[in-house]
């Protein structure tokens, strides 16, 4: 039970982090923020892509998200 709650909490934290990155990118581009459900779906997709990249590169998810945020800030 505790393990499931912890994993659920960690997953929610990852989604919130991805949503923050997406919101920042959207604002930087001067676009209107999409509805919360669309933002949530985009965050889940971003996390899936980040996990796949992390798996291929042998890195962890947070390293990939930090790299992506840095890349977006330079563009």
PDB file of N, CA, C and O in Angstrom:
ATOM      1  N   UNK A   1       0.825  -1.195   0.000  1.00  0.00           N
ATOM      2  CA  UNK A   1       0.000   0.000   0.000  1.00  0.00           C
ATOM      3  C   UNK A   1       0.870   1.260   0.000  1.00  0.00           C
ATOM      4  O   UNK A   1       0.668   2.161  -0.814  1.00  0.00           O
ATOM      5  N   UNK A   2       1.836   1.314   0.917  1.00  0.00           N
ATOM      6  CA  UNK A   2       2.711   2.487   0.991  1.00  0.00           C
ATOM      7  C   UNK A   2       3.501   2.647  -0.299  1.00  0.00           C
ATOM      8  O   UNK A   2       3.687   3.764  -0.780  1.00  0.00           O
ATOM      9  N   UNK A   3       3.964   1.540  -0.859  1.00  0.00           N
ATOM     10  CA  UNK A   3       4.718   1.583  -2.106  1.00  0.00           C
ATOM     11  C   UNK A   3       3.888   2.148  -3.242  1.00  0.00           C
ATOM     12  O   UNK A   3       4.387   2.941  -4.040  1.00  0.00           O
ATOM     13  N   UNK A   4       2.623   1.749  -3.323  1.00  0.00           N
ATOM     14  CA  UNK A   4       1.736   2.266  -4.371  1.00  0.00           C
ATOM     15  C   UNK A   4       1.473   3.753  -4.195  1.00  0.00           C
ATOM     16  O   UNK A   4       1.467   4.502  -5.172  1.00  0.00           O
ATOM     17  N   UNK A   5       1.257   4.185  -2.964  1.00  0.00           N
ATOM     18  CA  UNK A   5       1.028   5.604  -2.699  1.00  0.00           C
ATOM     19  C   UNK A   5       2.255   6.434  -3.053  1.00  0.00           C
ATOM     20  O   UNK A   5       2.139   7.517  -3.627  1.00  0.00           O
ATOM     21  N   UNK A   6       3.428   5.920  -2.708  1.00  0.00           N
ATOM     22  CA  UNK A   6       4.666   6.622  -3.014  1.00  0.00           C
ATOM     23  C   UNK A   6       4.853   6.718  -4.528  1.00  0.00           C
ATOM     24  O   UNK A   6       5.194   7.785  -5.039  1.00  0.00           O
ATOM     25  N   UNK A   7       4.639   5.631  -5.242  1.00  0.00           N
ATOM     26  CA  UNK A   7       4.793   5.646  -6.693  1.00  0.00           C
ATOM     27  C   UNK A   7       3.788   6.590  -7.338  1.00  0.00           C
ATOM     28  O   UNK A   7       4.122   7.306  -8.282  1.00  0.00           O
ATOM     29  N   UNK A   8       2.574   6.592  -6.840  1.00  0.00           N
ATOM     30  CA  UNK A   8       1.556   7.495  -7.362  1.00  0.00           C
ATOM     31  C   UNK A   8       1.958   8.948  -7.131  1.00  0.00           C
ATOM     32  O   UNK A   8       1.795   9.794  -8.010  1.00  0.00           O
ATOM     33  N   UNK A   9       2.479   9.226  -5.952  1.00  0.00           N
ATOM     34  CA  UNK A   9       2.927  10.580  -5.611  1.00  0.00           C
ATOM     35  C   UNK A   9       4.100  11.005  -6.506  1.00  0.00           C
ATOM     36  O   UNK A   9       4.136  12.138  -6.984  1.00  0.00           O
ATOM     37  N   UNK A  10       5.045  10.108  -6.728  1.00  0.00           N
ATOM     38  CA  UNK A  10       6.191  10.411  -7.579  1.00  0.00           C
ATOM     39  C   UNK A  10       5.758  10.643  -9.025  1.00  0.00           C
ATOM     40  O   UNK A  10       6.248  11.556  -9.690  1.00  0.00           O
ATOM     41  N   UNK A  11       4.837   9.808  -9.503  1.00  0.00           N
ATOM     42  CA  UNK A  11       4.346   9.973 -10.876  1.00  0.00           C
ATOM     43  C   UNK A  11       3.638  11.315 -11.023  1.00  0.00           C
ATOM     44  O   UNK A  11       3.820  12.002 -12.029  1.00  0.00           O
ATOM     45  N   UNK A  12       2.834  11.695 -10.037  1.00  0.00           N
ATOM     46  CA  UNK A  12       2.141  12.991 -10.082  1.00  0.00           C
ATOM     47  C   UNK A  12       3.166  14.123 -10.093  1.00  0.00           C
ATOM     48  O   UNK A  12       2.980  15.119 -10.793  1.00  0.00           O
ATOM     49  N   UNK A  13       4.240  13.980  -9.326  1.00  0.00           N
ATOM     50  CA  UNK A  13       5.295  14.986  -9.310  1.00  0.00           C
ATOM     51  C   UNK A  13       5.970  15.112 -10.668  1.00  0.00           C
ATOM     52  O   UNK A  13       6.257  16.220 -11.121  1.00  0.00           O
ATOM     53  N   UNK A  14       6.224  13.977 -11.322  1.00  0.00           N
ATOM     54  CA  UNK A  14       6.816  14.001 -12.662  1.00  0.00           C
ATOM     55  C   UNK A  14       5.894  14.707 -13.649  1.00  0.00           C
ATOM     56  O   UNK A  14       6.348  15.517 -14.457  1.00  0.00           O
ATOM     57  N   UNK A  15       4.610  14.404 -13.584  1.00  0.00           N
ATOM     58  CA  UNK A  15       3.639  15.029 -14.490  1.00  0.00           C
ATOM     59  C   UNK A  15       3.585  16.527 -14.242  1.00  0.00           C
ATOM     60  O   UNK A  15       3.551  17.315 -15.187  1.00  0.00           O
ATOM     61  N   UNK A  16       3.578  16.924 -12.973  1.00  0.00           N
ATOM     62  CA  UNK A  16       3.551  18.359 -12.660  1.00  0.00           C
ATOM     63  C   UNK A  16       4.802  19.067 -13.165  1.00  0.00           C
ATOM     64  O   UNK A  16       4.721  20.192 -13.658  1.00  0.00           O
ATOM     65  N   UNK A  17       5.955  18.419 -13.048  1.00  0.00           N
ATOM     66  CA  UNK A  17       7.196  18.993 -13.567  1.00  0.00           C
ATOM     67  C   UNK A  17       7.117  19.151 -15.083  1.00  0.00           C
ATOM     68  O   UNK A  17       7.480  20.198 -15.619  1.00  0.00           O
ATOM     69  N   UNK A  18       6.646  18.119 -15.771  1.00  0.00           N
ATOM     70  CA  UNK A  18       6.521  18.187 -17.226  1.00  0.00           C
ATOM     71  C   UNK A  18       5.520  19.277 -17.634  1.00  0.00           C
ATOM     72  O   UNK A  18       5.745  19.985 -18.616  1.00  0.00           O
ATOM     73  N   UNK A  19       4.436  19.412 -16.896  1.00  0.00           N
ATOM     74  CA  UNK A  19       3.461  20.468 -17.195  1.00  0.00           C
ATOM     75  C   UNK A  19       4.090  21.843 -17.006  1.00  0.00           C
ATOM     76  O   UNK A  19       3.825  22.758 -17.785  1.00  0.00           O
ATOM     77  N   UNK A  20       4.913  21.992 -15.989  1.00  0.00           N
ATOM     78  CA  UNK A  20       5.593  23.276 -15.764  1.00  0.00           C
ATOM     79  C   UNK A  20       6.514  23.622 -16.927  1.00  0.00           C
ATOM     80  O   UNK A  20       6.563  24.767 -17.375  1.00  0.00           O
ATOM     81  N   UNK A  21       7.238  22.628 -17.406  1.00  0.00           N
ATOM     82  CA  UNK A  21       8.125  22.847 -18.552  1.00  0.00           C
ATOM     83  C   UNK A  21       7.313  23.230 -19.779  1.00  0.00           C
ATOM     84  O   UNK A  21       7.685  24.146 -20.513  1.00  0.00           O
ATOM     85  N   UNK A  22       6.205  22.533 -20.005  1.00  0.00           N
ATOM     86  CA  UNK A  22       5.364  22.836 -21.156  1.00  0.00           C
ATOM     87  C   UNK A  22       4.734  24.228 -21.049  1.00  0.00           C
ATOM     88  O   UNK A  22       4.683  24.965 -22.033  1.00  0.00           O
ATOM     89  N   UNK A  23       4.258  24.584 -19.860  1.00  0.00           N
ATOM     90  CA  UNK A  23       3.682  25.928 -19.662  1.00  0.00           C
ATOM     91  C   UNK A  23       4.724  27.007 -19.964  1.00  0.00           C
ATOM     92  O   UNK A  23       4.436  28.001 -20.630  1.00  0.00           O
ATOM     93  N   UNK A  24       5.937  26.786 -19.458  1.00  0.00           N
ATOM     94  CA  UNK A  24       7.008  27.750 -19.683  1.00  0.00           C
ATOM     95  C   UNK A  24       7.278  27.908 -21.176  1.00  0.00           C
ATOM     96  O   UNK A  24       7.423  29.026 -21.671  1.00  0.00           O
ATOM     97  N   UNK A  25       7.345  26.780 -21.894  1.00  0.00           N
ATOM     98  CA  UNK A  25       7.608  26.820 -23.331  1.00  0.00           C
ATOM     99  C   UNK A  25       6.478  27.538 -24.064  1.00  0.00           C
ATOM    100  O   UNK A  25       6.739  28.347 -24.954  1.00  0.00           O
ATOM    101  N   UNK A  26       5.244  27.257 -23.706  1.00  0.00           N
ATOM    102  CA  UNK A  26       4.080  27.882 -24.346  1.00  0.00           C
ATOM    103  C   UNK A  26       4.100  29.389 -24.114  1.00  0.00           C
ATOM    104  O   UNK A  26       3.863  30.165 -25.040  1.00  0.00           O
ATOM    105  N   UNK A  27       4.379  29.799 -22.893  1.00  0.00           N
ATOM    106  CA  UNK A  27       4.439  31.240 -22.591  1.00  0.00           C
ATOM    107  C   UNK A  27       5.577  31.906 -23.350  1.00  0.00           C
ATOM    108  O   UNK A  27       5.421  33.011 -23.870  1.00  0.00           O
ATOM    109  N   UNK A  28       6.722  31.231 -23.413  1.00  0.00           N
ATOM    110  CA  UNK A  28       7.870  31.785 -24.124  1.00  0.00           C
ATOM    111  C   UNK A  28       7.545  32.001 -25.598  1.00  0.00           C
ATOM    112  O   UNK A  28       8.016  32.959 -26.211  1.00  0.00           O
ATOM    113  N   UNK A  29       6.745  31.115 -26.156  1.00  0.00           N
ATOM    114  CA  UNK A  29       6.350  31.224 -27.563  1.00  0.00           C
ATOM    115  C   UNK A  29       5.207  32.208 -27.760  1.00  0.00           C
ATOM    116  O   UNK A  29       4.819  32.488 -28.894  1.00  0.00           O
ATOM    117  N   UNK A  30       4.663  32.735 -26.666  1.00  0.00           N
ATOM    118  CA  UNK A  30       3.574  33.708 -26.749  1.00  0.00           C
ATOM    119  C   UNK A  30       2.235  33.105 -27.134  1.00  0.00           C
ATOM    120  O   UNK A  30       1.356  33.802 -27.642  1.00  0.00           O
ATOM    121  N   UNK A  31       2.083  31.831 -26.898  1.00  0.00           N
ATOM    122  CA  UNK A  31       0.840  31.141 -27.238  1.00  0.00           C
ATOM    123  C   UNK A  31      -0.101  31.098 -26.038  1.00  0.00           C
ATOM    124  O   UNK A  31       0.323  31.254 -24.893  1.00  0.00           O
ATOM    125  N   UNK A  32      -1.370  30.888 -26.319  1.00  0.00           N
ATOM    126  CA  UNK A  32      -2.358  30.726 -25.251  1.00  0.00           C
ATOM    127  C   UNK A  32      -2.209  29.326 -24.657  1.00  0.00           C
ATOM    128  O   UNK A  32      -1.976  28.353 -25.375  1.00  0.00           O
ATOM    129  N   UNK A  33      -2.347  29.245 -23.348  1.00  0.00           N
ATOM    130  CA  UNK A  33      -2.234  27.955 -22.678  1.00  0.00           C
ATOM    131  C   UNK A  33      -3.438  27.091 -23.023  1.00  0.00           C
ATOM    132  O   UNK A  33      -4.572  27.568 -22.978  1.00  0.00           O
ATOM    133  N   UNK A  34      -3.209  25.829 -23.365  1.00  0.00           N
ATOM    134  CA  UNK A  34      -4.325  24.939 -23.694  1.00  0.00           C
ATOM    135  C   UNK A  34      -5.105  24.550 -22.439  1.00  0.00           C
ATOM    136  O   UNK A  34      -4.654  24.800 -21.322  1.00  0.00           O
ATOM    137  N   UNK A  35      -6.268  23.942 -22.625  1.00  0.00           N
ATOM    138  CA  UNK A  35      -7.018  23.457 -21.457  1.00  0.00           C
ATOM    139  C   UNK A  35      -6.180  22.459 -20.646  1.00  0.00           C
ATOM    140  O   UNK A  35      -5.282  21.809 -21.181  1.00  0.00           O
ATOM    141  N   UNK A  36      -6.482  22.354 -19.376  1.00  0.00           N
ATOM    142  CA  UNK A  36      -5.727  21.502 -18.453  1.00  0.00           C
ATOM    143  C   UNK A  36      -5.642  20.055 -18.946  1.00  0.00           C
ATOM    144  O   UNK A  36      -4.597  19.418 -18.815  1.00  0.00           O
ATOM    145  N   UNK A  37      -6.724  19.541 -19.506  1.00  0.00           N
ATOM    146  CA  UNK A  37      -6.704  18.139 -19.971  1.00  0.00           C
ATOM    147  C   UNK A  37      -5.699  17.953 -21.107  1.00  0.00           C
ATOM    148  O   UNK A  37      -4.999  16.941 -21.151  1.00  0.00           O
ATOM    149  N   UNK A  38      -5.620  18.916 -22.024  1.00  0.00           N
ATOM    150  CA  UNK A  38      -4.649  18.826 -23.121  1.00  0.00           C
ATOM    151  C   UNK A  38      -3.225  18.951 -22.596  1.00  0.00           C
ATOM    152  O   UNK A  38      -2.321  18.257 -23.059  1.00  0.00           O
ATOM    153  N   UNK A  39      -3.034  19.835 -21.631  1.00  0.00           N
ATOM    154  CA  UNK A  39      -1.712  20.007 -21.035  1.00  0.00           C
ATOM    155  C   UNK A  39      -1.280  18.726 -20.319  1.00  0.00           C
ATOM    156  O   UNK A  39      -0.122  18.320 -20.408  1.00  0.00           O
ATOM    157  N   UNK A  40      -2.194  18.110 -19.626  1.00  0.00           N
ATOM    158  CA  UNK A  40      -1.919  16.851 -18.922  1.00  0.00           C
ATOM    159  C   UNK A  40      -1.531  15.758 -19.922  1.00  0.00           C
ATOM    160  O   UNK A  40      -0.563  15.031 -19.699  1.00  0.00           O
ATOM    161  N   UNK A  41      -2.275  15.638 -21.016  1.00  0.00           N
ATOM    162  CA  UNK A  41      -1.976  14.637 -22.035  1.00  0.00           C
ATOM    163  C   UNK A  41      -0.606  14.889 -22.662  1.00  0.00           C
ATOM    164  O   UNK A  41       0.158  13.950 -22.889  1.00  0.00           O
ATOM    165  N   UNK A  42      -0.296  16.147 -22.940  1.00  0.00           N
ATOM    166  CA  UNK A  42       0.999  16.489 -23.515  1.00  0.00           C
ATOM    167  C   UNK A  42       2.123  16.166 -22.530  1.00  0.00           C
ATOM    168  O   UNK A  42       3.191  15.709 -22.936  1.00  0.00           O
ATOM    169  N   UNK A  43       1.888  16.400 -21.250  1.00  0.00           N
ATOM    170  CA  UNK A  43       2.893  16.103 -20.225  1.00  0.00           C
ATOM    171  C   UNK A  43       3.154  14.601 -20.149  1.00  0.00           C
ATOM    172  O   UNK A  43       4.301  14.171 -20.029  1.00  0.00           O
ATOM    173  N   UNK A  44       2.099  13.814 -20.219  1.00  0.00           N
ATOM    174  CA  UNK A  44       2.250  12.357 -20.179  1.00  0.00           C
ATOM    175  C   UNK A  44       3.039  11.880 -21.403  1.00  0.00           C
ATOM    176  O   UNK A  44       3.901  11.008 -21.289  1.00  0.00           O
ATOM    177  N   UNK A  45       2.741  12.454 -22.571  1.00  0.00           N
ATOM    178  CA  UNK A  45       3.489  12.099 -23.782  1.00  0.00           C
ATOM    179  C   UNK A  45       4.965  12.501 -23.643  1.00  0.00           C
ATOM    180  O   UNK A  45       5.857  11.729 -23.997  1.00  0.00           O
ATOM    181  N   UNK A  46       5.217  13.712 -23.126  1.00  0.00           N
ATOM    182  CA  UNK A  46       6.585  14.174 -22.922  1.00  0.00           C
ATOM    183  C   UNK A  46       7.339  13.233 -21.993  1.00  0.00           C
ATOM    184  O   UNK A  46       8.495  12.896 -22.251  1.00  0.00           O
ATOM    185  N   UNK A  47       6.692  12.809 -20.920  1.00  0.00           N
ATOM    186  CA  UNK A  47       7.345  11.893 -19.988  1.00  0.00           C
ATOM    187  C   UNK A  47       7.651  10.552 -20.653  1.00  0.00           C
ATOM    188  O   UNK A  47       8.710   9.967 -20.424  1.00  0.00           O
ATOM    189  N   UNK A  48       6.726  10.073 -21.471  1.00  0.00           N
ATOM    190  CA  UNK A  48       6.971   8.824 -22.194  1.00  0.00           C
ATOM    191  C   UNK A  48       8.173   8.937 -23.115  1.00  0.00           C
ATOM    192  O   UNK A  48       9.013   8.038 -23.170  1.00  0.00           O
ATOM    193  N   UNK A  49       8.248  10.045 -23.835  1.00  0.00           N
ATOM    194  CA  UNK A  49       9.392  10.272 -24.717  1.00  0.00           C
ATOM    195  C   UNK A  49      10.680  10.408 -23.908  1.00  0.00           C
ATOM    196  O   UNK A  49      11.715   9.860 -24.287  1.00  0.00           O
ATOM    197  N   UNK A  50      10.615  11.132 -22.804  1.00  0.00           N
ATOM    198  CA  UNK A  50      11.796  11.318 -21.962  1.00  0.00           C
ATOM    199  C   UNK A  50      12.272   9.986 -21.383  1.00  0.00           C
ATOM    200  O   UNK A  50      13.475   9.734 -21.307  1.00  0.00           O
ATOM    201  N   UNK A  51      11.336   9.142 -20.979  1.00  0.00           N
ATOM    202  CA  UNK A  51      11.715   7.824 -20.445  1.00  0.00           C
ATOM    203  C   UNK A  51      12.408   6.986 -21.519  1.00  0.00           C
ATOM    204  O   UNK A  51      13.398   6.308 -21.245  1.00  0.00           O
ATOM    205  N   UNK A  52      11.882   7.039 -22.738  1.00  0.00           N
ATOM    206  CA  UNK A  52      12.489   6.275 -23.827  1.00  0.00           C
ATOM    207  C   UNK A  52      13.898   6.783 -24.128  1.00  0.00           C
ATOM    208  O   UNK A  52      14.820   5.990 -24.321  1.00  0.00           O
ATOM    209  N   UNK A  53      14.061   8.096 -24.167  1.00  0.00           N
ATOM    210  CA  UNK A  53      15.389   8.678 -24.397  1.00  0.00           C
ATOM    211  C   UNK A  53      16.328   8.295 -23.261  1.00  0.00           C
ATOM    212  O   UNK A  53      17.479   7.927 -23.497  1.00  0.00           O
ATOM    213  N   UNK A  54      15.836   8.381 -22.028  1.00  0.00           N
ATOM    214  CA  UNK A  54      16.658   8.029 -20.863  1.00  0.00           C
ATOM    215  C   UNK A  54      17.086   6.568 -20.933  1.00  0.00           C
ATOM    216  O   UNK A  54      18.232   6.233 -20.632  1.00  0.00           O
ATOM    217  N   UNK A  55      16.174   5.717 -21.325  1.00  0.00           N
ATOM    218  CA  UNK A  55      16.494   4.288 -21.429  1.00  0.00           C
ATOM    219  C   UNK A  55      17.597   4.063 -22.467  1.00  0.00           C
ATOM    220  O   UNK A  55      18.537   3.305 -22.230  1.00  0.00           O
ATOM    221  N   UNK A  56      17.471   4.730 -23.624  1.00  0.00           N
ATOM    222  CA  UNK A  56      18.479   4.550 -24.684  1.00  0.00           C
ATOM    223  C   UNK A  56      19.823   5.142 -24.298  1.00  0.00           C
ATOM    224  O   UNK A  56      20.863   4.581 -24.642  1.00  0.00           O
ATOM    225  N   UNK A  57      19.823   6.266 -23.589  1.00  0.00           N
ATOM    226  CA  UNK A  57      21.073   6.953 -23.236  1.00  0.00           C
ATOM    227  C   UNK A  57      21.655   6.504 -21.913  1.00  0.00           C
ATOM    228  O   UNK A  57      22.773   6.884 -21.564  1.00  0.00           O
ATOM    229  N   UNK A  58      20.911   5.703 -21.174  1.00  0.00           N
ATOM    230  CA  UNK A  58      21.394   5.258 -19.880  1.00  0.00           C
ATOM    231  C   UNK A  58      21.392   6.359 -18.832  1.00  0.00           C
ATOM    232  O   UNK A  58      22.209   6.347 -17.912  1.00  0.00           O
ATOM    233  N   UNK A  59      20.477   7.307 -18.969  1.00  0.00           N
ATOM    234  CA  UNK A  59      20.354   8.400 -18.003  1.00  0.00           C
ATOM    235  C   UNK A  59      19.035   8.257 -17.264  1.00  0.00           C
ATOM    236  O   UNK A  59      18.228   7.374 -17.558  1.00  0.00           O
ATOM    237  N   UNK A  60      18.831   9.162 -16.280  1.00  0.00           N
ATOM    238  CA  UNK A  60      17.550   9.113 -15.593  1.00  0.00           C
ATOM    239  C   UNK A  60      16.614  10.186 -16.157  1.00  0.00           C
ATOM    240  O   UNK A  60      17.046  11.081 -16.883  1.00  0.00           O
ATOM    241  N   UNK A  61      15.356  10.084 -15.820  1.00  0.00           N
ATOM    242  CA  UNK A  61      14.313  10.945 -16.361  1.00  0.00           C
ATOM    243  C   UNK A  61      14.561  12.410 -16.061  1.00  0.00           C
ATOM    244  O   UNK A  61      14.365  13.257 -16.933  1.00  0.00           O
ATOM    245  N   UNK A  62      14.984  12.726 -14.854  1.00  0.00           N
ATOM    246  CA  UNK A  62      15.183  14.127 -14.482  1.00  0.00           C
ATOM    247  C   UNK A  62      16.339  14.759 -15.261  1.00  0.00           C
ATOM    248  O   UNK A  62      16.285  15.942 -15.596  1.00  0.00           O
ATOM    249  N   UNK A  63      17.382  13.975 -15.549  1.00  0.00           N
ATOM    250  CA  UNK A  63      18.475  14.501 -16.369  1.00  0.00           C
ATOM    251  C   UNK A  63      17.957  14.881 -17.755  1.00  0.00           C
ATOM    252  O   UNK A  63      18.311  15.933 -18.287  1.00  0.00           O
ATOM    253  N   UNK A  64      17.134  14.040 -18.328  1.00  0.00           N
ATOM    254  CA  UNK A  64      16.588  14.295 -19.661  1.00  0.00           C
ATOM    255  C   UNK A  64      15.691  15.531 -19.631  1.00  0.00           C
ATOM    256  O   UNK A  64      15.783  16.374 -20.522  1.00  0.00           O
ATOM    257  N   UNK A  65      14.825  15.655 -18.623  1.00  0.00           N
ATOM    258  CA  UNK A  65      13.936  16.813 -18.528  1.00  0.00           C
ATOM    259  C   UNK A  65      14.740  18.099 -18.342  1.00  0.00           C
ATOM    260  O   UNK A  65      14.399  19.127 -18.926  1.00  0.00           O
ATOM    261  N   UNK A  66      15.801  18.054 -17.536  1.00  0.00           N
ATOM    262  CA  UNK A  66      16.639  19.241 -17.352  1.00  0.00           C
ATOM    263  C   UNK A  66      17.319  19.627 -18.666  1.00  0.00           C
ATOM    264  O   UNK A  66      17.377  20.807 -19.012  1.00  0.00           O
ATOM    265  N   UNK A  67      17.834  18.633 -19.398  1.00  0.00           N
ATOM    266  CA  UNK A  67      18.464  18.907 -20.689  1.00  0.00           C
ATOM    267  C   UNK A  67      17.476  19.535 -21.655  1.00  0.00           C
ATOM    268  O   UNK A  67      17.813  20.480 -22.370  1.00  0.00           O
ATOM    269  N   UNK A  68      16.258  19.012 -21.678  1.00  0.00           N
ATOM    270  CA  UNK A  68      15.239  19.542 -22.579  1.00  0.00           C
ATOM    271  C   UNK A  68      14.878  20.982 -22.211  1.00  0.00           C
ATOM    272  O   UNK A  68      14.711  21.826 -23.092  1.00  0.00           O
ATOM    273  N   UNK A  69      14.759  21.259 -20.931  1.00  0.00           N
ATOM    274  CA  UNK A  69      14.455  22.617 -20.488  1.00  0.00           C
ATOM    275  C   UNK A  69      15.567  23.581 -20.904  1.00  0.00           C
ATOM    276  O   UNK A  69      15.290  24.693 -21.352  1.00  0.00           O
ATOM    277  N   UNK A  70      16.818  23.157 -20.756  1.00  0.00           N
ATOM    278  CA  UNK A  70      17.946  23.990 -21.160  1.00  0.00           C
ATOM    279  C   UNK A  70      17.928  24.222 -22.667  1.00  0.00           C
ATOM    280  O   UNK A  70      18.177  25.333 -23.138  1.00  0.00           O
ATOM    281  N   UNK A  71      17.633  23.167 -23.415  1.00  0.00           N
ATOM    282  CA  UNK A  71      17.586  23.280 -24.873  1.00  0.00           C
ATOM    283  C   UNK A  71      16.494  24.253 -25.294  1.00  0.00           C
ATOM    284  O   UNK A  71      16.698  25.081 -26.182  1.00  0.00           O
ATOM    285  N   UNK A  72      15.349  24.150 -24.660  1.00  0.00           N
ATOM    286  CA  UNK A  72      14.237  25.045 -24.991  1.00  0.00           C
ATOM    287  C   UNK A  72      14.543  26.487 -24.628  1.00  0.00           C
ATOM    288  O   UNK A  72      14.120  27.407 -25.328  1.00  0.00           O
ATOM    289  N   UNK A  73      15.270  26.692 -23.545  1.00  0.00           N
ATOM    290  CA  UNK A  73      15.580  28.063 -23.135  1.00  0.00           C
ATOM    291  C   UNK A  73      16.558  28.733 -24.101  1.00  0.00           C
ATOM    292  O   UNK A  73      16.570  29.957 -24.229  1.00  0.00           O
ATOM    293  N   UNK A  74      17.368  27.936 -24.771  1.00  0.00           N
ATOM    294  CA  UNK A  74      18.315  28.495 -25.748  1.00  0.00           C
ATOM    295  C   UNK A  74      17.652  28.780 -27.086  1.00  0.00           C
ATOM    296  O   UNK A  74      18.165  29.581 -27.868  1.00  0.00           O
ATOM    297  N   UNK A  75      16.529  28.145 -27.363  1.00  0.00           N
ATOM    298  CA  UNK A  75      15.888  28.332 -28.675  1.00  0.00           C
ATOM    299  C   UNK A  75      14.994  29.549 -28.709  1.00  0.00           C
ATOM    300  O   UNK A  75      14.386  29.840 -29.739  1.00  0.00           O
TER     301      UNK A  75
END
